[in-house]
Amino acid sequence: MKKIFFIITITLFLPNSFFAQTKKEVSQSSETQSVFSKSYDYVNDFEKILTSNQITTLKTTLKSCETDSGNKIIIVTTSSIKPYTDIPEYTLGLNTYLANDLKLNTAVLIILSKELRQIQVQGVDSLRSKLTDDETKDIIANFALPEFKKGDYYKGLEKAVSQIIIKLK
C-alpha cells in the first residue's frame, strides 16, 4: 500500500516540476547594459541631431577641457529614456553605469533629448563649489535653451559647454 501511494504521489507531482515556469533573474548590471550603449566617448549623438563636424569640434573642446582641468565632460543625446520614467533618473542610472561598468569617471554628464524636449546636467559633488545647481540652471536657461528653441542644438551645446568649462577653471 505504501508503494502504491508513493508511486501515485510521484506521478502527480513529478510532471509539475518538469513544466513549472521559473523566473529568470536578471541582474541590474545586465539590465543596464541592454539600456545603455556598450561604450561612450566625449560626444554620443544617439539621437542623430549633430553633424560629424559638429561632433568632432565638441569632442576636441571636451578633450582639451579634460587635459587642462582633469574634469571629464560627456554629452549624450537620446530619443528614449525607457525604462526610466524621467530624465534625472535616467541620468543617474547612466552615470552609475559609466562609473561602475565602464570605469569612466565623469565630472559632468549632459543628457539632451530633442524628442522629449529635456536636458539634464549632472556634476559630481566635488565640483559643487565651482558649479552649483543654480549656476547650471542659469547656463541652461541663458545659453542652451535660446539656441535649442531656434533649432540649433549644436550651438546650444557648444555655448553651455563653454560656460561650464569657464566655471570649472
Phi and psi in radians as a Rosetta constraint file:
Dihedral C 1 N 2 CA 2 C 2 CIRCULARHARMONIC -1.143 0.35
Dihedral N 2 CA 2 C 2 N 3 CIRCULARHARMONIC -0.630 0.35
Dihedral C 2 N 3 CA 3 C 3 CIRCULARHARMONIC -1.149 0.35
Dihedral N 3 CA 3 C 3 N 4 CIRCULARHARMONIC -0.742 0.35
Dihedral C 3 N 4 CA 4 C 4 CIRCULARHARMONIC -1.121 0.35
Dihedral N 4 CA 4 C 4 N 5 CIRCULARHARMONIC -0.777 0.35
Dihedral C 4 N 5 CA 5 C 5 CIRCULARHARMONIC -1.075 0.35
Dihedral N 5 CA 5 C 5 N 6 CIRCULARHARMONIC -0.728 0.35
Dihedral C 5 N 6 CA 6 C 6 CIRCULARHARMONIC -1.112 0.35
Dihedral N 6 CA 6 C 6 N 7 CIRCULARHARMONIC -0.762 0.35
Dihedral C 6 N 7 CA 7 C 7 CIRCULARHARMONIC -1.152 0.35
Dihedral N 7 CA 7 C 7 N 8 CIRCULARHARMONIC -0.717 0.35
Dihedral C 7 N 8 CA 8 C 8 CIRCULARHARMONIC -1.132 0.35
Dihedral N 8 CA 8 C 8 N 9 CIRCULARHARMONIC -0.739 0.35
Dihedral C 8 N 9 CA 9 C 9 CIRCULARHARMONIC -1.090 0.35
Dihedral N 9 CA 9 C 9 N 10 CIRCULARHARMONIC -0.800 0.35
Dihedral C 9 N 10 CA 10 C 10 CIRCULARHARMONIC -1.116 0.35
Dihedral N 10 CA 10 C 10 N 11 CIRCULARHARMONIC -0.737 0.35
Dihedral C 10 N 11 CA 11 C 11 CIRCULARHARMONIC -1.083 0.35
Dihedral N 11 CA 11 C 11 N 12 CIRCULARHARMONIC -0.666 0.35
Dihedral C 11 N 12 CA 12 C 12 CIRCULARHARMONIC -1.307 0.35
Dihedral N 12 CA 12 C 12 N 13 CIRCULARHARMONIC -0.695 0.35
Dihedral C 12 N 13 CA 13 C 13 CIRCULARHARMONIC -1.669 0.35
Dihedral N 13 CA 13 C 13 N 14 CIRCULARHARMONIC -0.408 0.35
Dihedral C 13 N 14 CA 14 C 14 CIRCULARHARMONIC -1.131 0.35
Dihedral N 14 CA 14 C 14 N 15 CIRCULARHARMONIC -0.803 0.35
Dihedral C 14 N 15 CA 15 C 15 CIRCULARHARMONIC -1.074 0.35
Dihedral N 15 CA 15 C 15 N 16 CIRCULARHARMONIC -0.532 0.35
Dihedral C 15 N 16 CA 16 C 16 CIRCULARHARMONIC -1.101 0.35
Dihedral N 16 CA 16 C 16 N 17 CIRCULARHARMONIC -0.611 0.35
Dihedral C 16 N 17 CA 17 C 17 CIRCULARHARMONIC -1.294 0.35
Dihedral N 17 CA 17 C 17 N 18 CIRCULARHARMONIC -0.462 0.35
Dihedral C 17 N 18 CA 18 C 18 CIRCULARHARMONIC -1.267 0.35
Dihedral N 18 CA 18 C 18 N 19 CIRCULARHARMONIC -0.618 0.35
Dihedral C 18 N 19 CA 19 C 19 CIRCULARHARMONIC -1.809 0.35
Dihedral N 19 CA 19 C 19 N 20 CIRCULARHARMONIC 0.079 0.35
Dihedral C 19 N 20 CA 20 C 20 CIRCULARHARMONIC -1.229 0.35
Dihedral N 20 CA 20 C 20 N 21 CIRCULARHARMONIC 2.461 0.35
Dihedral C 20 N 21 CA 21 C 21 CIRCULARHARMONIC -1.549 0.35
Dihedral N 21 CA 21 C 21 N 22 CIRCULARHARMONIC 2.319 0.35
Dihedral C 21 N 22 CA 22 C 22 CIRCULARHARMONIC -1.948 0.35
Dihedral N 22 CA 22 C 22 N 23 CIRCULARHARMONIC 2.438 0.35
Dihedral C 22 N 23 CA 23 C 23 CIRCULARHARMONIC -1.450 0.35
Dihedral N 23 CA 23 C 23 N 24 CIRCULARHARMONIC 2.111 0.35
Dihedral C 23 N 24 CA 24 C 24 CIRCULARHARMONIC -1.396 0.35
Dihedral N 24 CA 24 C 24 N 25 CIRCULARHARMONIC 2.104 0.35
Dihedral C 24 N 25 CA 25 C 25 CIRCULARHARMONIC -1.413 0.35
Dihedral N 25 CA 25 C 25 N 26 CIRCULARHARMONIC 2.330 0.35
Dihedral C 25 N 26 CA 26 C 26 CIRCULARHARMONIC -1.934 0.35
Dihedral N 26 CA 26 C 26 N 27 CIRCULARHARMONIC 2.186 0.35
Dihedral C 26 N 27 CA 27 C 27 CIRCULARHARMONIC -1.258 0.35
Dihedral N 27 CA 27 C 27 N 28 CIRCULARHARMONIC 2.714 0.35
Dihedral C 27 N 28 CA 28 C 28 CIRCULARHARMONIC -1.098 0.35
Dihedral N 28 CA 28 C 28 N 29 CIRCULARHARMONIC -0.607 0.35
Dihedral C 28 N 29 CA 29 C 29 CIRCULARHARMONIC -1.097 0.35
Dihedral N 29 CA 29 C 29 N 30 CIRCULARHARMONIC -0.776 0.35
Dihedral C 29 N 30 CA 30 C 30 CIRCULARHARMONIC -1.256 0.35
Dihedral N 30 CA 30 C 30 N 31 CIRCULARHARMONIC -0.508 0.35
Dihedral C 30 N 31 CA 31 C 31 CIRCULARHARMONIC -1.179 0.35
Dihedral N 31 CA 31 C 31 N 32 CIRCULARHARMONIC -0.756 0.35
Dihedral C 31 N 32 CA 32 C 32 CIRCULARHARMONIC -1.221 0.35
Dihedral N 32 CA 32 C 32 N 33 CIRCULARHARMONIC -0.525 0.35
Dihedral C 32 N 33 CA 33 C 33 CIRCULARHARMONIC -1.124 0.35
Dihedral N 33 CA 33 C 33 N 34 CIRCULARHARMONIC -0.554 0.35
Dihedral C 33 N 34 CA 34 C 34 CIRCULARHARMONIC -1.362 0.35
Dihedral N 34 CA 34 C 34 N 35 CIRCULARHARMONIC -0.411 0.35
Dihedral C 34 N 35 CA 35 C 35 CIRCULARHARMONIC -1.435 0.35
Dihedral N 35 CA 35 C 35 N 36 CIRCULARHARMONIC -0.758 0.35
Dihedral C 35 N 36 CA 36 C 36 CIRCULARHARMONIC -1.783 0.35
Dihedral N 36 CA 36 C 36 N 37 CIRCULARHARMONIC 2.798 0.35
Dihedral C 36 N 37 CA 37 C 37 CIRCULARHARMONIC -1.197 0.35
Dihedral N 37 CA 37 C 37 N 38 CIRCULARHARMONIC 2.791 0.35
Dihedral C 37 N 38 CA 38 C 38 CIRCULARHARMONIC -1.384 0.35
Dihedral N 38 CA 38 C 38 N 39 CIRCULARHARMONIC -0.284 0.35
Dihedral C 38 N 39 CA 39 C 39 CIRCULARHARMONIC -2.589 0.35
Dihedral N 39 CA 39 C 39 N 40 CIRCULARHARMONIC 2.673 0.35
Dihedral C 39 N 40 CA 40 C 40 CIRCULARHARMONIC -2.370 0.35
Dihedral N 40 CA 40 C 40 N 41 CIRCULARHARMONIC 2.480 0.35
Dihedral C 40 N 41 CA 41 C 41 CIRCULARHARMONIC -1.997 0.35
Dihedral N 41 CA 41 C 41 N 42 CIRCULARHARMONIC -2.951 0.35
Dihedral C 41 N 42 CA 42 C 42 CIRCULARHARMONIC -1.106 0.35
Dihedral N 42 CA 42 C 42 N 43 CIRCULARHARMONIC -0.713 0.35
Dihedral C 42 N 43 CA 43 C 43 CIRCULARHARMONIC -2.167 0.35
Dihedral N 43 CA 43 C 43 N 44 CIRCULARHARMONIC 2.167 0.35
Dihedral C 43 N 44 CA 44 C 44 CIRCULARHARMONIC -2.201 0.35
Dihedral N 44 CA 44 C 44 N 45 CIRCULARHARMONIC 1.638 0.35
Dihedral C 44 N 45 CA 45 C 45 CIRCULARHARMONIC -1.662 0.35
Dihedral N 45 CA 45 C 45 N 46 CIRCULARHARMONIC 1.321 0.35
Dihedral C 45 N 46 CA 46 C 46 CIRCULARHARMONIC -1.297 0.35
Dihedral N 46 CA 46 C 46 N 47 CIRCULARHARMONIC -0.330 0.35
Dihedral C 46 N 47 CA 47 C 47 CIRCULARHARMONIC -1.554 0.35
Dihedral N 47 CA 47 C 47 N 48 CIRCULARHARMONIC -0.154 0.35
Dihedral C 47 N 48 CA 48 C 48 CIRCULARHARMONIC 1.021 0.35
Dihedral N 48 CA 48 C 48 N 49 CIRCULARHARMONIC 0.903 0.35
Dihedral C 48 N 49 CA 49 C 49 CIRCULARHARMONIC -1.877 0.35
Dihedral N 49 CA 49 C 49 N 50 CIRCULARHARMONIC -0.077 0.35
Dihedral C 49 N 50 CA 50 C 50 CIRCULARHARMONIC -2.041 0.35
Dihedral N 50 CA 50 C 50 N 51 CIRCULARHARMONIC 2.627 0.35
Dihedral C 50 N 51 CA 51 C 51 CIRCULARHARMONIC -1.437 0.35
Dihedral N 51 CA 51 C 51 N 52 CIRCULARHARMONIC 2.900 0.35
Dihedral C 51 N 52 CA 52 C 52 CIRCULARHARMONIC -1.120 0.35
Dihedral N 52 CA 52 C 52 N 53 CIRCULARHARMONIC -0.624 0.35
Dihedral C 52 N 53 CA 53 C 53 CIRCULARHARMONIC -1.136 0.35
Dihedral N 53 CA 53 C 53 N 54 CIRCULARHARMONIC -0.700 0.35
Dihedral C 53 N 54 CA 54 C 54 CIRCULARHARMONIC -1.128 0.35
Dihedral N 54 CA 54 C 54 N 55 CIRCULARHARMONIC -0.726 0.35
Dihedral C 54 N 55 CA 55 C 55 CIRCULARHARMONIC -1.087 0.35
Dihedral N 55 CA 55 C 55 N 56 CIRCULARHARMONIC -0.769 0.35
Dihedral C 55 N 56 CA 56 C 56 CIRCULARHARMONIC -1.084 0.35
Dihedral N 56 CA 56 C 56 N 57 CIRCULARHARMONIC -0.755 0.35
Dihedral C 56 N 57 CA 57 C 57 CIRCULARHARMONIC -1.120 0.35
Dihedral N 57 CA 57 C 57 N 58 CIRCULARHARMONIC -0.816 0.35
Dihedral C 57 N 58 CA 58 C 58 CIRCULARHARMONIC -1.088 0.35
Dihedral N 58 CA 58 C 58 N 59 CIRCULARHARMONIC -0.731 0.35
Dihedral C 58 N 59 CA 59 C 59 CIRCULARHARMONIC -1.063 0.35
Dihedral N 59 CA 59 C 59 N 60 CIRCULARHARMONIC -0.737 0.35
Dihedral C 59 N 60 CA 60 C 60 CIRCULARHARMONIC -1.086 0.35
Dihedral N 60 CA 60 C 60 N 61 CIRCULARHARMONIC -0.768 0.35
Dihedral C 60 N 61 CA 61 C 61 CIRCULARHARMONIC -1.064 0.35
Dihedral N 61 CA 61 C 61 N 62 CIRCULARHARMONIC -0.790 0.35
Dihedral C 61 N 62 CA 62 C 62 CIRCULARHARMONIC -1.203 0.35
Dihedral N 62 CA 62 C 62 N 63 CIRCULARHARMONIC -0.627 0.35
Dihedral C 62 N 63 CA 63 C 63 CIRCULARHARMONIC -1.137 0.35
Dihedral N 63 CA 63 C 63 N 64 CIRCULARHARMONIC -0.766 0.35
Dihedral C 63 N 64 CA 64 C 64 CIRCULARHARMONIC -1.165 0.35
Dihedral N 64 CA 64 C 64 N 65 CIRCULARHARMONIC -0.590 0.35
Dihedral C 64 N 65 CA 65 C 65 CIRCULARHARMONIC -1.085 0.35
Dihedral N 65 CA 65 C 65 N 66 CIRCULARHARMONIC -0.778 0.35
Dihedral C 65 N 66 CA 66 C 66 CIRCULARHARMONIC -1.141 0.35
Dihedral N 66 CA 66 C 66 N 67 CIRCULARHARMONIC -0.687 0.35
Dihedral C 66 N 67 CA 67 C 67 CIRCULARHARMONIC -1.127 0.35
Dihedral N 67 CA 67 C 67 N 68 CIRCULARHARMONIC -0.758 0.35
Dihedral C 67 N 68 CA 68 C 68 CIRCULARHARMONIC -1.284 0.35
Dihedral N 68 CA 68 C 68 N 69 CIRCULARHARMONIC -0.799 0.35
Dihedral C 68 N 69 CA 69 C 69 CIRCULARHARMONIC -1.902 0.35
Dihedral N 69 CA 69 C 69 N 70 CIRCULARHARMONIC -0.259 0.35
Dihedral C 69 N 70 CA 70 C 70 CIRCULARHARMONIC 1.427 0.35
Dihedral N 70 CA 70 C 70 N 71 CIRCULARHARMONIC 0.068 0.35
Dihedral C 70 N 71 CA 71 C 71 CIRCULARHARMONIC -1.757 0.35
Dihedral N 71 CA 71 C 71 N 72 CIRCULARHARMONIC 2.087 0.35
Dihedral C 71 N 72 CA 72 C 72 CIRCULARHARMONIC -1.576 0.35
Dihedral N 72 CA 72 C 72 N 73 CIRCULARHARMONIC 2.210 0.35
Dihedral C 72 N 73 CA 73 C 73 CIRCULARHARMONIC -1.974 0.35
Dihedral N 73 CA 73 C 73 N 74 CIRCULARHARMONIC 2.287 0.35
Dihedral C 73 N 74 CA 74 C 74 CIRCULARHARMONIC -2.138 0.35
Dihedral N 74 CA 74 C 74 N 75 CIRCULARHARMONIC 2.353 0.35
Dihedral C 74 N 75 CA 75 C 75 CIRCULARHARMONIC -1.926 0.35
Dihedral N 75 CA 75 C 75 N 76 CIRCULARHARMONIC 2.329 0.35
Dihedral C 75 N 76 CA 76 C 76 CIRCULARHARMONIC -2.303 0.35
Dihedral N 76 CA 76 C 76 N 77 CIRCULARHARMONIC 2.206 0.35
Dihedral C 76 N 77 CA 77 C 77 CIRCULARHARMONIC -1.874 0.35
Dihedral N 77 CA 77 C 77 N 78 CIRCULARHARMONIC 2.408 0.35
Dihedral C 77 N 78 CA 78 C 78 CIRCULARHARMONIC -2.578 0.35
Dihedral N 78 CA 78 C 78 N 79 CIRCULARHARMONIC 2.535 0.35
Dihedral C 78 N 79 CA 79 C 79 CIRCULARHARMONIC -1.637 0.35
Dihedral N 79 CA 79 C 79 N 80 CIRCULARHARMONIC -0.254 0.35
Dihedral C 79 N 80 CA 80 C 80 CIRCULARHARMONIC -2.412 0.35
Dihedral N 80 CA 80 C 80 N 81 CIRCULARHARMONIC 2.486 0.35
Dihedral C 80 N 81 CA 81 C 81 CIRCULARHARMONIC -2.034 0.35
Dihedral N 81 CA 81 C 81 N 82 CIRCULARHARMONIC 0.209 0.35
Dihedral C 81 N 82 CA 82 C 82 CIRCULARHARMONIC -1.127 0.35
Dihedral N 82 CA 82 C 82 N 83 CIRCULARHARMONIC 2.487 0.35
Dihedral C 82 N 83 CA 83 C 83 CIRCULARHARMONIC -1.533 0.35
Dihedral N 83 CA 83 C 83 N 84 CIRCULARHARMONIC 0.133 0.35
Dihedral C 83 N 84 CA 84 C 84 CIRCULARHARMONIC -1.315 0.35
Dihedral N 84 CA 84 C 84 N 85 CIRCULARHARMONIC 2.709 0.35
Dihedral C 84 N 85 CA 85 C 85 CIRCULARHARMONIC -1.691 0.35
Dihedral N 85 CA 85 C 85 N 86 CIRCULARHARMONIC -0.402 0.35
Dihedral C 85 N 86 CA 86 C 86 CIRCULARHARMONIC -2.528 0.35
Dihedral N 86 CA 86 C 86 N 87 CIRCULARHARMONIC 2.839 0.35
Dihedral C 86 N 87 CA 87 C 87 CIRCULARHARMONIC -1.208 0.35
Dihedral N 87 CA 87 C 87 N 88 CIRCULARHARMONIC -0.591 0.35
Dihedral C 87 N 88 CA 88 C 88 CIRCULARHARMONIC -1.084 0.35
Dihedral N 88 CA 88 C 88 N 89 CIRCULARHARMONIC -0.679 0.35
Dihedral C 88 N 89 CA 89 C 89 CIRCULARHARMONIC -1.155 0.35
Dihedral N 89 CA 89 C 89 N 90 CIRCULARHARMONIC -0.719 0.35
Dihedral C 89 N 90 CA 90 C 90 CIRCULARHARMONIC -1.080 0.35
Dihedral N 90 CA 90 C 90 N 91 CIRCULARHARMONIC -0.779 0.35
Dihedral C 90 N 91 CA 91 C 91 CIRCULARHARMONIC -1.081 0.35
Dihedral N 91 CA 91 C 91 N 92 CIRCULARHARMONIC -0.767 0.35
Dihedral C 91 N 92 CA 92 C 92 CIRCULARHARMONIC -1.102 0.35
Dihedral N 92 CA 92 C 92 N 93 CIRCULARHARMONIC -0.741 0.35
Dihedral C 92 N 93 CA 93 C 93 CIRCULARHARMONIC -1.096 0.35
Dihedral N 93 CA 93 C 93 N 94 CIRCULARHARMONIC -0.753 0.35
Dihedral C 93 N 94 CA 94 C 94 CIRCULARHARMONIC -1.154 0.35
Dihedral N 94 CA 94 C 94 N 95 CIRCULARHARMONIC -0.738 0.35
Dihedral C 94 N 95 CA 95 C 95 CIRCULARHARMONIC -1.082 0.35
Dihedral N 95 CA 95 C 95 N 96 CIRCULARHARMONIC -0.732 0.35
Dihedral C 95 N 96 CA 96 C 96 CIRCULARHARMONIC -1.108 0.35
Dihedral N 96 CA 96 C 96 N 97 CIRCULARHARMONIC -0.755 0.35
Dihedral C 96 N 97 CA 97 C 97 CIRCULARHARMONIC -1.084 0.35
Dihedral N 97 CA 97 C 97 N 98 CIRCULARHARMONIC -0.777 0.35
Dihedral C 97 N 98 CA 98 C 98 CIRCULARHARMONIC -1.068 0.35
Dihedral N 98 CA 98 C 98 N 99 CIRCULARHARMONIC -0.765 0.35
Dihedral C 98 N 99 CA 99 C 99 CIRCULARHARMONIC -1.266 0.35
Dihedral N 99 CA 99 C 99 N 100 CIRCULARHARMONIC -0.801 0.35
Dihedral C 99 N 100 CA 100 C 100 CIRCULARHARMONIC -1.454 0.35
Dihedral N 100 CA 100 C 100 N 101 CIRCULARHARMONIC -0.789 0.35
Dihedral C 100 N 101 CA 101 C 101 CIRCULARHARMONIC -1.574 0.35
Dihedral N 101 CA 101 C 101 N 102 CIRCULARHARMONIC -0.728 0.35
Dihedral C 101 N 102 CA 102 C 102 CIRCULARHARMONIC -1.721 0.35
Dihedral N 102 CA 102 C 102 N 103 CIRCULARHARMONIC -0.114 0.35
Dihedral C 102 N 103 CA 103 C 103 CIRCULARHARMONIC 1.015 0.35
Dihedral N 103 CA 103 C 103 N 104 CIRCULARHARMONIC 0.655 0.35
Dihedral C 103 N 104 CA 104 C 104 CIRCULARHARMONIC -1.801 0.35
Dihedral N 104 CA 104 C 104 N 105 CIRCULARHARMONIC 2.140 0.35
Dihedral C 104 N 105 CA 105 C 105 CIRCULARHARMONIC -1.762 0.35
Dihedral N 105 CA 105 C 105 N 106 CIRCULARHARMONIC 1.756 0.35
Dihedral C 105 N 106 CA 106 C 106 CIRCULARHARMONIC -1.635 0.35
Dihedral N 106 CA 106 C 106 N 107 CIRCULARHARMONIC 2.431 0.35
Dihedral C 106 N 107 CA 107 C 107 CIRCULARHARMONIC -1.461 0.35
Dihedral N 107 CA 107 C 107 N 108 CIRCULARHARMONIC -0.702 0.35
Dihedral C 107 N 108 CA 108 C 108 CIRCULARHARMONIC -2.373 0.35
Dihedral N 108 CA 108 C 108 N 109 CIRCULARHARMONIC 2.310 0.35
Dihedral C 108 N 109 CA 109 C 109 CIRCULARHARMONIC -2.091 0.35
Dihedral N 109 CA 109 C 109 N 110 CIRCULARHARMONIC 2.127 0.35
Dihedral C 109 N 110 CA 110 C 110 CIRCULARHARMONIC -1.948 0.35
Dihedral N 110 CA 110 C 110 N 111 CIRCULARHARMONIC 2.090 0.35
Dihedral C 110 N 111 CA 111 C 111 CIRCULARHARMONIC -1.964 0.35
Dihedral N 111 CA 111 C 111 N 112 CIRCULARHARMONIC 2.215 0.35
Dihedral C 111 N 112 CA 112 C 112 CIRCULARHARMONIC -2.226 0.35
Dihedral N 112 CA 112 C 112 N 113 CIRCULARHARMONIC 2.337 0.35
Dihedral C 112 N 113 CA 113 C 113 CIRCULARHARMONIC -2.250 0.35
Dihedral N 113 CA 113 C 113 N 114 CIRCULARHARMONIC 1.875 0.35
Dihedral C 113 N 114 CA 114 C 114 CIRCULARHARMONIC -1.131 0.35
Dihedral N 114 CA 114 C 114 N 115 CIRCULARHARMONIC -0.759 0.35
Dihedral C 114 N 115 CA 115 C 115 CIRCULARHARMONIC -1.122 0.35
Dihedral N 115 CA 115 C 115 N 116 CIRCULARHARMONIC -0.729 0.35
Dihedral C 115 N 116 CA 116 C 116 CIRCULARHARMONIC -1.499 0.35
Dihedral N 116 CA 116 C 116 N 117 CIRCULARHARMONIC -0.170 0.35
Dihedral C 116 N 117 CA 117 C 117 CIRCULARHARMONIC 1.024 0.35
Dihedral N 117 CA 117 C 117 N 118 CIRCULARHARMONIC 0.863 0.35
Dihedral C 117 N 118 CA 118 C 118 CIRCULARHARMONIC -2.444 0.35
Dihedral N 118 CA 118 C 118 N 119 CIRCULARHARMONIC 2.636 0.35
Dihedral C 118 N 119 CA 119 C 119 CIRCULARHARMONIC -2.422 0.35
Dihedral N 119 CA 119 C 119 N 120 CIRCULARHARMONIC 2.510 0.35
Dihedral C 119 N 120 CA 120 C 120 CIRCULARHARMONIC -2.409 0.35
Dihedral N 120 CA 120 C 120 N 121 CIRCULARHARMONIC 2.282 0.35
Dihedral C 120 N 121 CA 121 C 121 CIRCULARHARMONIC -2.067 0.35
Dihedral N 121 CA 121 C 121 N 122 CIRCULARHARMONIC 2.138 0.35
Dihedral C 121 N 122 CA 122 C 122 CIRCULARHARMONIC -2.174 0.35
Dihedral N 122 CA 122 C 122 N 123 CIRCULARHARMONIC 2.227 0.35
Dihedral C 122 N 123 CA 123 C 123 CIRCULARHARMONIC -2.017 0.35
Dihedral N 123 CA 123 C 123 N 124 CIRCULARHARMONIC 2.767 0.35
Dihedral C 123 N 124 CA 124 C 124 CIRCULARHARMONIC -1.259 0.35
Dihedral N 124 CA 124 C 124 N 125 CIRCULARHARMONIC 2.722 0.35
Dihedral C 124 N 125 CA 125 C 125 CIRCULARHARMONIC -1.050 0.35
Dihedral N 125 CA 125 C 125 N 126 CIRCULARHARMONIC -0.559 0.35
Dihedral C 125 N 126 CA 126 C 126 CIRCULARHARMONIC -1.171 0.35
Dihedral N 126 CA 126 C 126 N 127 CIRCULARHARMONIC -0.266 0.35
Dihedral C 126 N 127 CA 127 C 127 CIRCULARHARMONIC -1.670 0.35
Dihedral N 127 CA 127 C 127 N 128 CIRCULARHARMONIC 0.013 0.35
Dihedral C 127 N 128 CA 128 C 128 CIRCULARHARMONIC -1.017 0.35
Dihedral N 128 CA 128 C 128 N 129 CIRCULARHARMONIC -0.506 0.35
Dihedral C 128 N 129 CA 129 C 129 CIRCULARHARMONIC -1.276 0.35
Dihedral N 129 CA 129 C 129 N 130 CIRCULARHARMONIC -0.479 0.35
Dihedral C 129 N 130 CA 130 C 130 CIRCULARHARMONIC -1.641 0.35
Dihedral N 130 CA 130 C 130 N 131 CIRCULARHARMONIC -0.582 0.35
Dihedral C 130 N 131 CA 131 C 131 CIRCULARHARMONIC -2.406 0.35
Dihedral N 131 CA 131 C 131 N 132 CIRCULARHARMONIC 1.691 0.35
Dihedral C 131 N 132 CA 132 C 132 CIRCULARHARMONIC -1.435 0.35
Dihedral N 132 CA 132 C 132 N 133 CIRCULARHARMONIC 2.936 0.35
Dihedral C 132 N 133 CA 133 C 133 CIRCULARHARMONIC -1.082 0.35
Dihedral N 133 CA 133 C 133 N 134 CIRCULARHARMONIC -0.693 0.35
Dihedral C 133 N 134 CA 134 C 134 CIRCULARHARMONIC -1.135 0.35
Dihedral N 134 CA 134 C 134 N 135 CIRCULARHARMONIC -0.705 0.35
Dihedral C 134 N 135 CA 135 C 135 CIRCULARHARMONIC -1.127 0.35
Dihedral N 135 CA 135 C 135 N 136 CIRCULARHARMONIC -0.679 0.35
Dihedral C 135 N 136 CA 136 C 136 CIRCULARHARMONIC -1.099 0.35
Dihedral N 136 CA 136 C 136 N 137 CIRCULARHARMONIC -0.774 0.35
Dihedral C 136 N 137 CA 137 C 137 CIRCULARHARMONIC -1.067 0.35
Dihedral N 137 CA 137 C 137 N 138 CIRCULARHARMONIC -0.720 0.35
Dihedral C 137 N 138 CA 138 C 138 CIRCULARHARMONIC -1.110 0.35
Dihedral N 138 CA 138 C 138 N 139 CIRCULARHARMONIC -0.732 0.35
Dihedral C 138 N 139 CA 139 C 139 CIRCULARHARMONIC -1.075 0.35
Dihedral N 139 CA 139 C 139 N 140 CIRCULARHARMONIC -0.794 0.35
Dihedral C 139 N 140 CA 140 C 140 CIRCULARHARMONIC -1.107 0.35
Dihedral N 140 CA 140 C 140 N 141 CIRCULARHARMONIC -0.830 0.35
Dihedral C 140 N 141 CA 141 C 141 CIRCULARHARMONIC -1.168 0.35
Dihedral N 141 CA 141 C 141 N 142 CIRCULARHARMONIC -0.676 0.35
Dihedral C 141 N 142 CA 142 C 142 CIRCULARHARMONIC -1.651 0.35
Dihedral N 142 CA 142 C 142 N 143 CIRCULARHARMONIC -0.393 0.35
Dihedral C 142 N 143 CA 143 C 143 CIRCULARHARMONIC -2.024 0.35
Dihedral N 143 CA 143 C 143 N 144 CIRCULARHARMONIC -0.773 0.35
Dihedral C 143 N 144 CA 144 C 144 CIRCULARHARMONIC -1.447 0.35
Dihedral N 144 CA 144 C 144 N 145 CIRCULARHARMONIC -0.942 0.35
Dihedral C 144 N 145 CA 145 C 145 CIRCULARHARMONIC -1.021 0.35
Dihedral N 145 CA 145 C 145 N 146 CIRCULARHARMONIC -0.727 0.35
Dihedral C 145 N 146 CA 146 C 146 CIRCULARHARMONIC -1.015 0.35
Dihedral N 146 CA 146 C 146 N 147 CIRCULARHARMONIC -0.656 0.35
Dihedral C 146 N 147 CA 147 C 147 CIRCULARHARMONIC -1.299 0.35
Dihedral N 147 CA 147 C 147 N 148 CIRCULARHARMONIC -0.663 0.35
Dihedral C 147 N 148 CA 148 C 148 CIRCULARHARMONIC -1.071 0.35
Dihedral N 148 CA 148 C 148 N 149 CIRCULARHARMONIC -0.685 0.35
Dihedral C 148 N 149 CA 149 C 149 CIRCULARHARMONIC -1.113 0.35
Dihedral N 149 CA 149 C 149 N 150 CIRCULARHARMONIC -0.504 0.35
Dihedral C 149 N 150 CA 150 C 150 CIRCULARHARMONIC -1.412 0.35
Dihedral N 150 CA 150 C 150 N 151 CIRCULARHARMONIC -0.159 0.35
Dihedral C 150 N 151 CA 151 C 151 CIRCULARHARMONIC 1.585 0.35
Dihedral N 151 CA 151 C 151 N 152 CIRCULARHARMONIC 0.096 0.35
Dihedral C 151 N 152 CA 152 C 152 CIRCULARHARMONIC -1.751 0.35
Dihedral N 152 CA 152 C 152 N 153 CIRCULARHARMONIC 1.479 0.35
Dihedral C 152 N 153 CA 153 C 153 CIRCULARHARMONIC -1.222 0.35
Dihedral N 153 CA 153 C 153 N 154 CIRCULARHARMONIC -0.590 0.35
Dihedral C 153 N 154 CA 154 C 154 CIRCULARHARMONIC -1.102 0.35
Dihedral N 154 CA 154 C 154 N 155 CIRCULARHARMONIC -0.872 0.35
Dihedral C 154 N 155 CA 155 C 155 CIRCULARHARMONIC -1.099 0.35
Dihedral N 155 CA 155 C 155 N 156 CIRCULARHARMONIC -0.667 0.35
Dihedral C 155 N 156 CA 156 C 156 CIRCULARHARMONIC -1.110 0.35
Dihedral N 156 CA 156 C 156 N 157 CIRCULARHARMONIC -0.771 0.35
Dihedral C 156 N 157 CA 157 C 157 CIRCULARHARMONIC -1.154 0.35
Dihedral N 157 CA 157 C 157 N 158 CIRCULARHARMONIC -0.724 0.35
Dihedral C 157 N 158 CA 158 C 158 CIRCULARHARMONIC -1.070 0.35
Dihedral N 158 CA 158 C 158 N 159 CIRCULARHARMONIC -0.813 0.35
Dihedral C 158 N 159 CA 159 C 159 CIRCULARHARMONIC -1.137 0.35
Dihedral N 159 CA 159 C 159 N 160 CIRCULARHARMONIC -0.742 0.35
Dihedral C 159 N 160 CA 160 C 160 CIRCULARHARMONIC -1.123 0.35
Dihedral N 160 CA 160 C 160 N 161 CIRCULARHARMONIC -0.787 0.35
Dihedral C 160 N 161 CA 161 C 161 CIRCULARHARMONIC -1.084 0.35
Dihedral N 161 CA 161 C 161 N 162 CIRCULARHARMONIC -0.740 0.35
Dihedral C 161 N 162 CA 162 C 162 CIRCULARHARMONIC -1.046 0.35
Dihedral N 162 CA 162 C 162 N 163 CIRCULARHARMONIC -0.743 0.35
Dihedral C 162 N 163 CA 163 C 163 CIRCULARHARMONIC -1.188 0.35
Dihedral N 163 CA 163 C 163 N 164 CIRCULARHARMONIC -0.673 0.35
Dihedral C 163 N 164 CA 164 C 164 CIRCULARHARMONIC -1.118 0.35
Dihedral N 164 CA 164 C 164 N 165 CIRCULARHARMONIC -0.745 0.35
Dihedral C 164 N 165 CA 165 C 165 CIRCULARHARMONIC -1.075 0.35
Dihedral N 165 CA 165 C 165 N 166 CIRCULARHARMONIC -0.719 0.35
Dihedral C 165 N 166 CA 166 C 166 CIRCULARHARMONIC -1.055 0.35
Dihedral N 166 CA 166 C 166 N 167 CIRCULARHARMONIC -0.738 0.35
Dihedral C 166 N 167 CA 167 C 167 CIRCULARHARMONIC -1.167 0.35
Dihedral N 167 CA 167 C 167 N 168 CIRCULARHARMONIC -0.557 0.35
Dihedral C 167 N 168 CA 168 C 168 CIRCULARHARMONIC -1.381 0.35
Dihedral N 168 CA 168 C 168 N 169 CIRCULARHARMONIC -0.252 0.35
